[in-house]
Amino acid sequence: MADRPRVTTELSRDLSLFHITMMGLGMMIGAGVFIGIGNSLQRAGPGGLLLTFALNGVIAIFTAMSFAELSSAIPRAGGAYNFARIGFGRGTSFLAGWMEWFASSVAGSLYAVVFATYVLEFFVRLGFLEWLPIPVEIARKILAFSVASVFLYVNYRGASETGKIGAFFTLGQTLFVAAIAALGVVTAIRDPARLQNFQPFLPMGWSALLVTMGFIYVAFEGFEVIAQAGDEAVDPKRNLPKAMLYSVMIVTLTYVGVSFATVVAVKAGTPGVEGAPWAWIGSFGDTGFGQAVSQLMPAPFLGYLVVTLAVIFSSTSALNATIYSATRSSYALGRDRMLSPAFAKISRRRKTPWVALLATGAIVLTVATLLPTTDVASSASIMFLALFLMVNVCVIKIRLNMGDELSYGFLMPLFPLFPVAAMICQAVLAVWLVHMSLVAWIVAPLWILGGLAFYHLYAKSRAVATEDEIHVLEEQSAGEGDEYRIMVAVANPENALSLVRTTYALCGAKEARVELLHMVPVPDQVPLSDADRYMVEGREAIAETMLYLAPSFPLSSTIRYCRNVGRGIVSAVREKRVNLLIMGWHGGRHSRRFTLGSTVDPVIERAPCSVVILKNVRDQKFKHVLAAVAGGENSAFALEVGSILADREEGDLTAFTVVPEDREAFDVDEYVERYLDRLVLPRHRVRTRRARARRIEPALTAEIENPDEDYDLVVLGCTRDPYVHRFVRESVPERVAAACAKPLVMVQASGGLRSWIKRWL
Amino acid sequence: MAAGIIVGCLLLVAALAVVVGLTVWSRQIIERIAARKLRSAREIVRELNHG
């Protein structure tokens, strides 16, 4: 019987840079800015209002750069959820998606209520609603329900319609807000005396600024919705990061312009205006913005009309964007089986995730009509701040762990300055929200705890593996213990045998437990379910090594498959809390991008343990061992390893140093004496030699090749250059190692702050 | 009081300059990465640093 043709559905890719920029703008220029201006004036004064928006813009652009970098490398629907999954794994990513789904849905219901409130208020002022047979409060709920339903249907119509209709509304709202800002500038030019309204600039002092920044931050959450369009955007690697950065820049300039217009809108001494104009505007609180703008217009009616139209445009476009964002979050959870697979069902006709949309709609409509929204919206803000903080951690971790594997469309400069600065600021603002709403700090943890329970009871066992994960195929454990752990990364039978003697010597010296590890690299094109066929060599290599080592040392062995060997080894080292990693190096490199090779470089840079790398080291006795020293922990470890590997009966160890001509002499004798207790050779078989030269590399190479000394093993410490420095240029030890034809060992010692950071990352 | 206005205005201008400057700088990076067909972080950092 012939196979039935498979019908596959996917999201349509038809959102341009303009559409996704407008999507981000639409979600940001929501109700927050209109409600926030009056309150901020009241609390921080006229200068504080401008600074509040400008400084929040700086924090937002820092976080937008993190989102931009990650979404350019991982342009898939899911946004923060995907980033957390790749950065931290399933549990954290489920929480990220769970929080984003809830926060966006609740924000959507808030915008629906704001829309209904302002529209009804306008008609009530005109006296048009006196005929209503029901209370205004019920009418408000019905209107909120109706407008939310309309935009749920718009989202069902498809990505293109969602983006295009949203873009239309957003363009309208941005033009309204920009027109108000321009009117304010014209007014100030025609009547410069109004600039006196900025006196005093910060009447409540600088401390009030932090309070208003926390309050207003809600107006800057929205650019993250752009990350959700990864599956639907045209040229996502370029357009997603651009759209995020453009939207934050436009919104910051617009907010500052509107704030300026609000302050200069009221002329001091105008009848009805008591006290300073900024204090008078601030006294209206939520409606302060409307009161001020109405003063800019020739007639109050026109002012109210403009404000109402601006709110209609802004709240509807924000509602549209939040429904879109929440739907894509739950779609991604369903796609990876964290929620029911039904959430990933896509309408064949509309190509939209209709089940995810239906579930999101249920939350939006329920909250909009039944629940008090203010406190729940505050808890949504806490979750957004937590999400942003998580994304800023993710961008650091993913760059360090997977920078060689991902294909980036944007890479933030001065890494990791911006994400670290953003994390600090977001933590401060999140803590401040405790003073804003105590209920929010009860609701948010409850939702998170509910999510954790759901994950452990349902999602954990059903979640599908992603291609980025590393899986254990076989594992034999020799039991747990606190002893020194050595891991040997075994690649193939030949490699295994050459590693055995070195491992044997180091195990004896350290009284260690040995972990054998074989990583099975599986090409991207091969499904992970077919990885077994790549295991043959690994089994053989591990069996041979166990045969040799098992009688003398407690052994564990693991075979894992992965997409990248270097990352897989670092992951195993971290999980098993290994103290020393031993691995072989073939001595060449396939790409100029790497110093020692695509596997060795990442391991040296990231492994949170001591590392010993062997090149051309075969089963032989080493009689003359050279250890290059230059001070520091790596040199001491080189001496120690050199003394262990030197033949116990006849071997000797030479500590050699090169002193550049322009520097003071390094006392190598004193250095050897200091670390003598770590050497297994007696003192009389440890020699010291020094050379003075203009450049280190040629002098070291000449000593290695010195026919009089006849070294049969060279031990070098890896460079201690900073991580970023190594990205830019190769260092001396690595260059010498690459050129050396003799048996060579490169070592890197762990310990101190650097190792702690590596382990944490 | 005048000092407060001066510091405040400087801070305001600096903040807006940071927002606009980072946006423009980032756009240049995006275009350079696309034009040179760069991929990994290591490759991009090395190329961008060597101008």
HADDOCK unambig.tbl for C-alpha pairs under 7 A between the chains (distance, minus, plus):
assign (segid A and resid 47 and name CA) (segid B and resid 8 and name CA) 6.99 0.50 0.50
assign (segid A and resid 51 and name CA) (segid B and resid 12 and name CA) 5.78 0.50 0.50
assign (segid A and resid 54 and name CA) (segid B and resid 12 and name CA) 6.24 0.50 0.50
assign (segid A and resid 54 and name CA) (segid B and resid 15 and name CA) 5.70 0.50 0.50
assign (segid A and resid 54 and name CA) (segid B and resid 16 and name CA) 6.10 0.50 0.50
assign (segid A and resid 55 and name CA) (segid B and resid 15 and name CA) 5.92 0.50 0.50
assign (segid A and resid 57 and name CA) (segid B and resid 19 and name CA) 6.71 0.50 0.50
assign (segid A and resid 58 and name CA) (segid B and resid 15 and name CA) 6.22 0.50 0.50
assign (segid A and resid 58 and name CA) (segid B and resid 18 and name CA) 6.79 0.50 0.50
assign (segid A and resid 58 and name CA) (segid B and resid 19 and name CA) 5.72 0.50 0.50
assign (segid A and resid 61 and name CA) (segid B and resid 19 and name CA) 6.34 0.50 0.50
assign (segid A and resid 201 and name CA) (segid B and resid 4 and name CA) 6.82 0.50 0.50
assign (segid A and resid 201 and name CA) (segid B and resid 5 and name CA) 5.71 0.50 0.50
assign (segid A and resid 238 and name CA) (segid B and resid 30 and name CA) 6.43 0.50 0.50
assign (segid A and resid 242 and name CA) (segid B and resid 27 and name CA) 6.51 0.50 0.50
assign (segid A and resid 245 and name CA) (segid B and resid 23 and name CA) 5.69 0.50 0.50
assign (segid A and resid 246 and name CA) (segid B and resid 23 and name CA) 6.80 0.50 0.50
assign (segid A and resid 249 and name CA) (segid B and resid 19 and name CA) 6.06 0.50 0.50
assign (segid A and resid 249 and name CA) (segid B and resid 20 and name CA) 6.20 0.50 0.50
assign (segid A and resid 249 and name CA) (segid B and resid 23 and name CA) 7.00 0.50 0.50
assign (segid A and resid 403 and name CA) (segid B and resid 40 and name CA) 5.84 0.50 0.50
assign (segid A and resid 403 and name CA) (segid B and resid 41 and name CA) 4.78 0.50 0.50
assign (segid A and resid 403 and name CA) (segid B and resid 42 and name CA) 6.63 0.50 0.50
assign (segid A and resid 404 and name CA) (segid B and resid 40 and name CA) 4.95 0.50 0.50
assign (segid A and resid 404 and name CA) (segid B and resid 41 and name CA) 5.96 0.50 0.50
assign (segid A and resid 404 and name CA) (segid B and resid 42 and name CA) 6.21 0.50 0.50
assign (segid A and resid 405 and name CA) (segid B and resid 40 and name CA) 6.28 0.50 0.50
assign (segid A and resid 406 and name CA) (segid B and resid 40 and name CA) 5.79 0.50 0.50
assign (segid A and resid 407 and name CA) (segid B and resid 39 and name CA) 4.43 0.50 0.50
assign (segid A and resid 407 and name CA) (segid B and resid 40 and name CA) 5.18 0.50 0.50
assign (segid A and resid 408 and name CA) (segid B and resid 39 and name CA) 5.42 0.50 0.50
assign (segid A and resid 408 and name CA) (segid B and resid 40 and name CA) 6.08 0.50 0.50
assign (segid A and resid 408 and name CA) (segid B and resid 41 and name CA) 6.82 0.50 0.50
assign (segid A and resid 409 and name CA) (segid B and resid 30 and name CA) 6.14 0.50 0.50
assign (segid A and resid 409 and name CA) (segid B and resid 33 and name CA) 6.39 0.50 0.50
assign (segid A and resid 409 and name CA) (segid B and resid 34 and name CA) 6.83 0.50 0.50
assign (segid A and resid 410 and name CA) (segid B and resid 29 and name CA) 6.58 0.50 0.50
assign (segid A and resid 410 and name CA) (segid B and resid 30 and name CA) 5.09 0.50 0.50
assign (segid A and resid 412 and name CA) (segid B and resid 26 and name CA) 6.94 0.50 0.50
assign (segid A and resid 593 and name CA) (segid B and resid 43 and name CA) 6.30 0.50 0.50
assign (segid A and resid 727 and name CA) (segid B and resid 42 and name CA) 5.74 0.50 0.50
assign (segid A and resid 727 and name CA) (segid B and resid 45 and name CA) 6.80 0.50 0.50
assign (segid A and resid 727 and name CA) (segid B and resid 46 and name CA) 6.21 0.50 0.50
assign (segid A and resid 728 and name CA) (segid B and resid 45 and name CA) 6.81 0.50 0.50
assign (segid A and resid 728 and name CA) (segid B and resid 46 and name CA) 4.87 0.50 0.50
assign (segid A and resid 728 and name CA) (segid B and resid 49 and name CA) 6.97 0.50 0.50
